[in-house]
Amino acid sequence: MSEEMSPTPDLLAVMRELYAREINCGMYSFWDMGFCVFLGDERNGIKIQRWFEISEFDQAAAWLEQKAREHFPEAFGSEERR
């Protein structure tokens, strides 16, 4: 990700960075299940998604960044992986 991002980026920062790289992603919640974070979109297909309970939500940003790099390596070019 960009140099501005912290070692443990927050989810909004990761989502903004992916948007800038033209990678679709999103999140929704369902009470009592937590938050579903996903890579992709309804039109082109969801590549991968994961549910995070509220107690593990701090892991969502790193997971989303890792999966974006795995599924869209061309969007990151020769950037060094974190």
TIMI-2910 file (N, C-alpha, C, CB; in pm, 1 decimal, decimal comma, always signed):
<rs>
+----------+----------+----------+----------+----------+----------+----------+----------+----------+----------+----------+----------+------+
!      n_x !      n_y !      n_z !     ca_x !     ca_y !     ca_z !      c_x !      c_y !      c_z !     cb_x !     cb_y !     cb_z ! resn !
+----------+----------+----------+----------+----------+----------+----------+----------+----------+----------+----------+----------+------+
!    +82,7 !   -117,3 !     +0,0 !     +0,0 !     +0,0 !     +0,0 !    +87,9 !   +124,7 !     +0,0 !    -94,5 !     -0,8 !   +120,1 !  Met !
!    +29,0 !   +238,4 !     +5,7 !   +106,7 !   +361,1 !     -2,6 !   +192,2 !   +382,8 !   +121,3 !    +15,0 !   +479,3 !    -23,1 !  Ser !
!   +290,9 !   +469,9 !   +106,8 !   +382,0 !   +498,4 !   +218,0 !   +311,1 !   +562,7 !   +335,8 !   +494,2 !   +588,3 !   +171,5 !  Glu !
!   +196,8 !   +626,9 !   +309,4 !   +123,5 !   +697,1 !   +413,6 !    +56,7 !   +602,2 !   +512,3 !    +20,0 !   +786,8 !   +351,5 !  Glu !
!    +39,3 !   +477,4 !   +474,2 !    -35,6 !   +384,7 !   +557,6 !    +47,9 !   +334,9 !   +674,1 !    -84,6 !   +267,4 !   +475,2 !  Met !
!    -17,1 !   +315,0 !   +785,4 !    +49,7 !   +266,6 !   +905,3 !    +77,8 !   +116,8 !   +893,1 !    -35,7 !   +295,8 !  +1030,5 !  Ser !
!   +163,4 !    +61,6 !   +978,0 !   +192,4 !    -81,8 !   +973,7 !    +67,9 !   -168,0 !   +992,5 !   +294,1 !   -116,6 !  +1079,7 !  Pro !
!    -26,2 !   -120,6 !  +1070,0 !   -153,5 !   -189,8 !  +1084,7 !   -261,9 !    -94,6 !  +1036,4 !   -178,5 !   -235,5 !  +1233,5 !  Thr !
!   -286,4 !    -93,8 !   +906,8 !   -379,1 !     +4,0 !   +849,6 !   -522,2 !    -18,0 !   +895,3 !   -373,0 !     -0,9 !   +699,1 !  Pro !
!   -597,9 !    +90,0 !   +896,2 !   -738,6 !    +73,5 !   +929,7 !   -814,4 !    +37,9 !   +802,0 !   -796,7 !   +202,8 !   +995,9 !  Asp !
!   -930,9 !    -17,0 !   +819,3 !  -1007,4 !    -68,8 !   +707,2 !  -1042,3 !    +39,5 !   +606,0 !  -1133,3 !   -134,4 !   +757,1 !  Leu !
!  -1079,6 !   +156,6 !   +651,1 !  -1114,3 !   +263,8 !   +559,1 !   -994,2 !   +302,7 !   +472,7 !  -1165,9 !   +385,5 !   +636,3 !  Leu !
!   -876,5 !   +309,5 !   +530,8 !   -756,4 !   +343,3 !   +454,2 !   -728,1 !   +237,6 !   +348,0 !   -635,4 !   +357,9 !   +547,6 !  Ala !
!   -743,1 !   +111,5 !   +381,7 !   -721,4 !     +3,8 !   +284,5 !   -825,4 !    +13,0 !   +173,5 !   -727,7 !   -135,2 !   +353,5 !  Val !
!   -950,7 !    +34,6 !   +209,4 !  -1056,8 !    +42,8 !   +108,6 !  -1034,9 !   +162,0 !    +15,2 !  -1194,5 !    +53,5 !   +176,5 !  Met !
!   -990,6 !   +273,4 !    +69,3 !   -959,8 !   +390,0 !    -15,8 !   -846,6 !   +358,0 !   -112,4 !   -922,2 !   +512,3 !    +70,7 !  Arg !
!   -744,2 !   +291,5 !    -64,0 !   -630,5 !   +255,6 !   -148,1 !   -672,7 !   +158,3 !   -257,6 !   -518,4 !   +194,4 !    -63,4 !  Glu !
!   -754,4 !    +60,4 !   -224,6 !   -801,2 !    -33,5 !   -326,0 !   -887,8 !    +37,5 !   -428,9 !   -879,4 !   -148,3 !   -261,1 !  Leu !
!   -969,9 !   +128,3 !   -385,7 !  -1052,9 !   +206,9 !   -477,5 !   -964,7 !   +283,3 !   -575,7 !  -1143,7 !   +304,9 !   -399,3 !  Tyr !
!   -858,7 !   +343,8 !   -524,8 !   -766,2 !   +418,1 !   -610,2 !   -698,1 !   +326,7 !   -712,7 !   -660,6 !   +488,2 !   -524,7 !  Ala !
!   -684,8 !   +199,0 !   -677,9 !   -623,0 !   +100,6 !   -768,3 !   -727,6 !    +30,8 !   -855,5 !   -544,7 !     -4,2 !   -687,5 !  Arg !
!   -851,0 !    +78,3 !   -848,6 !   -962,5 !    +23,9 !   -926,5 !   -995,4 !   -120,9 !   -889,7 !   -930,6 !    +32,5 !  -1074,4 !  Glu !
!   -981,7 !   -151,5 !   -761,5 !  -1017,6 !   -283,3 !   -708,7 !  -1143,1 !   -265,1 !   -623,9 !   -899,4 !   -347,2 !   -624,4 !  Ile !
!  -1248,4 !   -334,7 !   -660,2 !  -1374,2 !   -322,9 !   -588,1 !  -1371,9 !   -406,7 !   -460,7 !  -1490,9 !   -365,4 !   -677,4 !  Asn !
!  -1430,2 !   -350,6 !   -356,8 !  -1438,6 !   -418,9 !   -228,2 !  -1553,4 !   -358,2 !   -150,2 !  -1304,8 !   -408,2 !   -148,7 !  Cys !
!  -1586,6 !   -420,1 !    -39,1 !  -1694,6 !   -366,2 !    +40,4 !  -1707,3 !   -436,6 !   +173,8 !  -1823,8 !   -375,5 !    -34,8 !  Gly !
!  -1811,4 !   -394,6 !   +245,7 !  -1835,7 !   -448,8 !   +378,3 !  -1983,2 !   -429,2 !   +410,2 !  -1744,7 !   -380,6 !   +485,8 !  Met !
!  -2039,6 !   -523,8 !   +480,0 !  -2173,6 !   -505,2 !   +534,2 !  -2181,9 !   -576,5 !   +667,9 !  -2282,2 !   -558,0 !   +436,1 !  Tyr !
!  -2280,7 !   -540,4 !   +743,0 !  -2296,0 !   -600,8 !   +876,0 !  -2428,3 !   -674,3 !   +883,9 !  -2287,3 !   -493,5 !   +987,2 !  Ser !
!  -2431,9 !   -767,7 !   +972,8 !  -2554,9 !   -838,5 !  +1005,0 !  -2551,5 !   -857,2 !  +1155,8 !  -2567,9 !   -977,3 !   +927,0 !  Phe !
!  -2648,5 !   -798,6 !  +1222,0 !  -2647,7 !   -802,1 !  +1366,8 !  -2633,0 !   -944,4 !  +1416,6 !  -2774,5 !   -739,3 !  +1422,5 !  Trp !
!  -2547,9 !   -960,4 !  +1513,6 !  -2520,4 !  -1086,2 !  +1581,0 !  -2431,7 !  -1180,7 !  +1499,8 !  -2649,5 !  -1154,5 !  +1613,3 !  Asp !
!  -2389,3 !  -1136,9 !  +1380,2 !  -2295,7 !  -1217,2 !  +1302,1 !  -2163,6 !  -1143,1 !  +1283,1 !  -2356,5 !  -1253,0 !  +1165,8 !  Met !
!  -2168,9 !  -1012,5 !  +1289,5 !  -2048,5 !   -932,4 !  +1271,1 !  -2048,7 !   -859,9 !  +1138,8 !  -1926,0 !  -1019,0 !  +1281,4 !  Gly !
!  -1930,7 !   -852,8 !  +1078,4 !  -1911,8 !   -778,3 !   +955,1 !  -1855,9 !   -869,3 !   +846,7 !  -1818,8 !   -658,5 !   +977,9 !  Phe !
!  -1913,0 !   -860,6 !   +729,5 !  -1863,6 !   -934,9 !   +614,4 !  -1781,4 !   -838,2 !   +529,8 !  -1981,4 !   -998,6 !   +531,3 !  Cys !
!  -1655,4 !   -870,6 !   +509,7 !  -1565,3 !   -789,9 !   +428,1 !  -1537,9 !   -871,2 !   +302,5 !  -1431,2 !   -752,8 !   +505,1 !  Val !
!  -1546,3 !   -805,9 !   +186,8 !  -1531,3 !   -880,7 !    +62,8 !  -1451,2 !   -805,5 !    -41,5 !  -1665,8 !   -915,0 !     +7,2 !  Phe !
!  -1400,1 !   -882,4 !   -134,0 !  -1321,3 !   -833,5 !   -245,9 !  -1398,4 !   -870,0 !   -371,9 !  -1175,1 !   -894,1 !   -246,6 !  Leu !
!  -1425,0 !   -772,9 !   -456,2 !  -1503,9 !   -794,1 !   -576,1 !  -1631,6 !   -712,3 !   -568,5 !  -1535,9 !   -943,1 !   -594,8 !  Gly !
!  -1727,9 !   -750,8 !   -651,0 !  -1855,1 !   -679,1 !   -652,9 !  -1962,4 !   -769,9 !   -711,2 !  -1843,9 !   -547,3 !   -734,5 !  Asp !
!  -2087,4 !   -728,2 !   -699,7 !  -2199,4 !   -809,0 !   -746,7 !  -2197,0 !   -827,6 !   -897,8 !  -2330,5 !   -745,5 !   -704,9 !  Glu !
!  -2159,2 !   -726,1 !   -970,5 !  -2162,0 !   -732,7 !  -1117,2 !  -2055,9 !   -827,3 !  -1173,2 !  -2142,2 !   -593,5 !  -1175,9 !  Arg !
!  -1934,8 !   -819,4 !  -1119,7 !  -1822,9 !   -899,4 !  -1170,3 !  -1793,5 !  -1022,6 !  -1086,2 !  -1699,8 !   -814,7 !  -1177,8 !  Asn !
!  -1861,5 !  -1033,3 !   -975,6 !  -1844,3 !  -1147,9 !   -887,6 !  -1761,1 !  -1115,4 !   -764,6 !  -1780,8 !  -1260,9 !   -962,9 !  Gly !
!  -1797,3 !  -1175,7 !   -656,0 !  -1722,3 !  -1163,1 !   -531,4 !  -1608,1 !  -1263,6 !   -539,0 !  -1813,9 !  -1187,8 !   -404,2 !  Ile !
!  -1485,4 !  -1215,9 !   -526,8 !  -1368,0 !  -1303,4 !   -534,2 !  -1351,9 !  -1383,7 !   -405,5 !  -1240,8 !  -1220,8 !   -561,3 !  Lys !
!  -1368,2 !  -1313,3 !   -294,3 !  -1351,7 !  -1378,0 !   -164,1 !  -1419,4 !  -1289,9 !    -59,6 !  -1199,4 !  -1401,1 !   -129,7 !  Ile !
!  -1468,6 !  -1353,0 !    +45,4 !  -1528,6 !  -1278,0 !   +156,1 !  -1500,0 !  -1350,2 !   +285,9 !  -1681,5 !  -1260,3 !   +136,1 !  Gln !
!  -1508,6 !  -1274,2 !   +393,1 !  -1486,4 !  -1332,0 !   +525,9 !  -1568,9 !  -1256,0 !   +628,4 !  -1335,7 !  -1328,9 !   +563,8 !  Arg !
!  -1626,6 !  -1330,1 !   +718,9 !  -1699,1 !  -1270,5 !   +831,1 !  -1602,8 !  -1248,0 !   +946,8 !  -1817,8 !  -1360,5 !   +875,1 !  Trp !
!  -1612,6 !  -1130,7 !  +1007,5 !  -1532,3 !  -1096,2 !  +1124,8 !  -1627,2 !  -1066,4 !  +1239,5 !  -1438,0 !   -974,3 !  +1096,3 !  Phe !
!  -1610,2 !  -1139,3 !  +1348,7 !  -1685,4 !  -1105,8 !  +1469,2 !  -1632,5 !   -972,6 !  +1520,6 !  -1673,2 !  -1218,3 !  +1578,4 !  Glu !
!  -1709,1 !   -904,6 !  +1598,6 !  -1669,4 !   -772,6 !  +1648,9 !  -1536,5 !   -780,9 !  +1723,8 !  -1778,8 !   -714,7 !  +1741,0 !  Ile !
!  -1510,9 !   -891,3 !  +1790,4 !  -1387,1 !   -905,7 !  +1867,0 !  -1263,3 !   -923,0 !  +1778,8 !  -1398,8 !  -1023,6 !  +1960,3 !  Ser !
!  -1282,0 !   -957,5 !  +1652,6 !  -1168,5 !   -976,1 !  +1561,9 !  -1168,4 !   -876,5 !  +1445,8 !  -1169,4 !  -1117,2 !  +1507,2 !  Glu !
!  -1253,5 !   -776,6 !  +1454,3 !  -1267,6 !   -680,6 !  +1344,8 !  -1137,9 !   -605,9 !  +1314,6 !  -1376,6 !   -581,2 !  +1377,7 !  Phe !
!  -1050,0 !   -593,0 !  +1413,0 !   -923,0 !   -524,3 !  +1390,1 !   -833,6 !   -599,9 !  +1291,5 !   -849,6 !   -505,5 !  +1522,3 !  Asp !
!   -866,9 !   -722,1 !  +1258,0 !   -790,5 !   -801,6 !  +1161,6 !   -839,3 !   -781,8 !  +1017,7 !   -798,4 !   -949,0 !  +1198,4 !  Gln !
!   -951,7 !   -716,3 !   +999,8 !  -1014,4 !   -705,5 !   +867,7 !   -928,9 !   -630,7 !   +766,2 !  -1147,4 !   -636,9 !   +880,3 !  Ala !
!   -865,8 !   -522,9 !   +806,3 !   -786,3 !   -443,2 !   +711,5 !   -668,7 !   -522,5 !   +656,7 !   -735,5 !   -315,4 !   +778,7 !  Ala !
!   -595,1 !   -587,8 !   +742,8 !   -479,7 !   -666,0 !   +698,3 !   -524,8 !   -781,2 !   +608,6 !   -400,6 !   -720,2 !   +819,5 !  Ala !
!   -635,8 !   -844,5 !   +643,5 !   -687,7 !   -953,4 !   +561,7 !   -725,0 !   -903,3 !   +422,9 !   -809,0 !  -1018,0 !   +629,2 !  Trp !
!   -797,0 !   -790,2 !   +416,4 !   -841,1 !   -736,6 !   +288,0 !   -721,2 !   -698,7 !   +201,2 !   -932,2 !   -614,6 !   +309,3 !  Leu !
!   -622,7 !   -635,2 !   +261,0 !   -502,4 !   -598,0 !   +185,8 !   -431,3 !   -722,5 !   +132,2 !   -406,3 !   -515,9 !   +274,7 !  Glu !
!   -414,4 !   -822,9 !   +215,4 !   -347,0 !   -946,0 !   +173,2 !   -421,3 !  -1012,4 !    +58,1 !   -334,8 !  -1043,6 !   +291,0 !  Gln !
!   -552,5 !  -1023,5 !    +68,4 !   -631,2 !  -1089,0 !    -35,7 !   -630,8 !  -1007,8 !   -165,5 !   -774,9 !  -1110,1 !    +12,5 !  Lys !
!   -629,3 !   -875,9 !   -155,3 !   -621,3 !   -793,1 !   -275,9 !   -489,8 !   -817,9 !   -348,6 !   -635,4 !   -643,6 !   -240,3 !  Ala !
!   -382,2 !   -827,1 !   -273,7 !   -251,1 !   -854,3 !   -334,5 !   -247,8 !   -993,3 !   -398,7 !   -139,3 !   -842,6 !   -228,7 !  Arg !
!   -313,2 !  -1090,2 !   -337,5 !   -316,9 !  -1225,5 !   -393,0 !   -401,7 !  -1233,4 !   -519,7 !   -370,3 !  -1322,8 !   -289,5 !  Glu !
!   -517,2 !  -1168,0 !   -519,8 !   -611,0 !  -1177,2 !   -631,0 !   -584,1 !  -1077,2 !   -743,1 !   -749,6 !  -1157,9 !   -580,3 !  His !
!   -517,3 !   -967,7 !   -712,4 !   -490,4 !   -864,0 !   -812,2 !   -344,6 !   -819,5 !   -807,6 !   -582,6 !   -743,6 !   -790,2 !  Phe !
!   -250,3 !   -911,4 !   -824,8 !   -108,9 !   -873,1 !   -813,5 !    -67,0 !   -766,7 !   -915,4 !    -21,5 !   -995,5 !   -830,4 !  Pro !
!   -132,8 !   -764,8 !  -1031,1 !    -98,6 !   -666,4 !  -1133,6 !   -127,1 !   -523,2 !  -1089,1 !   -175,0 !   -696,1 !  -1260,9 !  Glu !
!   -220,4 !   -505,5 !   -997,9 !   -254,4 !   -371,8 !   -949,3 !   -146,8 !   -315,8 !   -857,4 !   -387,6 !   -374,7 !   -876,6 !  Ala !
!    -60,9 !   -403,6 !   -807,3 !    +43,6 !   -361,1 !   -715,5 !   +180,6 !   -357,5 !   -780,7 !    +47,0 !   -452,0 !   -596,4 !  Phe !
!   +187,9 !   -406,8 !   -902,9 !   +314,0 !   -403,4 !   -976,4 !   +427,4 !   -466,8 !   -899,5 !   +349,9 !   -262,1 !  -1011,1 !  Gly !
!   +539,3 !   -398,8 !   -898,6 !   +658,0 !   -453,3 !   -832,4 !   +676,3 !   -400,2 !   -691,5 !   +780,8 !   -422,6 !   -913,4 !  Ser !
!   +570,3 !   -345,3 !   -632,3 !   +579,6 !   -295,4 !   -494,8 !   +623,1 !   -406,8 !   -401,6 !   +445,0 !   -236,5 !   -448,4 !  Glu !
!   +703,4 !   -371,8 !   -306,8 !   +746,7 !   -468,9 !   -205,7 !   +628,7 !   -502,1 !   -115,9 !   +866,4 !   -414,0 !   -121,7 !  Glu !
!   +608,8 !   -628,9 !    -90,3 !   +500,7 !   -672,2 !     -2,4 !   +535,3 !   -642,3 !   +142,3 !   +472,5 !   -821,9 !    -20,5 !  Arg !
!   +436,8 !   -604,1 !   +221,2 !   +455,6 !   -573,2 !   +363,1 !   +493,9 !   -696,3 !   +437,7 !   +330,4 !   -512,5 !   +423,8 !  Arg !
+----------+----------+----------+----------+----------+----------+----------+----------+----------+----------+----------+----------+------+
</rs>
